[in-house]
Amino acid sequence: MTSVFFYHLQRQPLEKVLPKLLAVSLERGWRVVVQAGSEERAEALAAQLWTYDEESFLPHGAKSDGFPDLQPVWLTADHDNPNNANVRMLVDGAQAGSIDGLTRVAVLFDGNDAQAVENARAQWKAFRSAGHEVSYWQQDDQGRWQDRAAGQ
């Protein structure tokens, strides 16, 4: 079964957290699809990844770039997997299609948005009832991610 990680964003916005998670994924040799709530949002996140840090580079692409098979990170609003990713990151309330065959799914949600929290709860229940291993991550006061569902 696929491992599903829920990231409860309260201390930092998606635009700060996503590049770090993508960098870790690439370091592990994973390919990633980031599924946003709309194609416009996917394109905006792709543009933001070019400028998030002057000291580093995250190879990525979106629909406007083309050549998805060449991109280790692909940003989209669709359920497809054109870059043969083994990790899918769901942002902005995006709903996963089939996650069979993936190594990991990450659901990133804004903890300051009541609707986003409700959507994440519904996804948690659906993934857990489907037999997937789920974990819930939240930042502590020092900004480190802590597994808040350990032992559940």
C-alpha positions, 0 to 999 in steps of 0.5 A: 500500500502507498504511504500517505503523509498529511502536512498541516501547514500553520507556520509556513505557507505552501510556497515555503514548504513545497520547494523543501519537500520537492528537494528532499524527494529529488535527493531520494531519487524520486520523481514527483507530480504536484497536483494543484486545484487548478491549472492556473495555480499549477502554473503559478507554483511552477513560476514560483519554483524558479525564484524561491531560492537564489542558491538552488535550482529545482528542475521542474515543468508544467503544461506551458513548458511541455516535455513532461517525460523529461521533468523530474517534477511536473505541476498540473491540475490533472490526475495523470502521471506524464513524468512517470512519478512515484510521488504525488503531492496534492495541494489546494484541496486537489483530490487524488485519482488512483494512487496505486503504484506510488511510493508516497502521496503527500497532502499539504493543507492550510491549517488556517483554512477551515475548509482545507482542514475539513477536506484533509480530514475527509481524505485522511478517512478515505485513504485510511479506510482504503488500507493505506498507511497514513501519517500526520505531520505538523511543525513544532515551535522550532519549525521541525516536522513532527509526526503527530499521529505516531502510534495511532 
